[in-house]
Amino acid sequence: MHTVQQILKQKQSALVWSVAPDDTVFSAIQLMADKHIGALLVLSGDRLAGILSERDYAREVILKGRASRETLVGQIMSTDLITVSPSDMVRDSLGLMSRHRIRHLPVLEGENVVGILSIGDLVKDVIDDQQETIEHLENYIRS
């Protein structure tokens, strides 16, 4: 099993896309669409202030009849954040995501943002690890 840091190094895009609390929800959703991502970190300066996901948008803008061009990210972002550090294990991170029913996990080193992982990133790692184990076992059986 790998660490969060190992997964971050393997990700095709190590860029962390973010918005500020005073950006409009419309601009945030446009950035998510342009980058094909489901969540953005919300940074106040270089500090993590929250996270904005498609789920937040659906629940706090669409269902409440708000206007995305007039609503600010800070008004709807999630602020009760679950985070991990680069040294945390993938298995533990998956457990956190499952228990808290979240799909995106900010990675912090101290108070500095170093990345974000999606549930897809972690599941891919588990599947790859299992496939490698299967291949080793098949090679062992054949020899």
Sequence and secondary structure as in RCSB ss.txt:
>XXXX:A:sequence
MHTVQQILKQKQSALVWSVAPDDTVFSAIQLMADKHIGALLVLSGDRLAGILSERDYAREVILKGRASRETLVGQ
IMSTDLITVSPSDMVRDSLGLMSRHRIRHLPVLEGENVVGILSIGDLVKDVIDDQQETIEHLENYIRS
>XXXX:A:secstr
  BHHHHHHH S     EE TTSBHHHHHHHHHHHT SEEEEEETTEEEEEEEHHHHIIIIITTT  TTTSBHHH
H B S   B TTSBHHHHHHHHHHHT SEEEEEETTEEEEEEEHHHHHHHHHHHHHHHHHHHHHHHH 
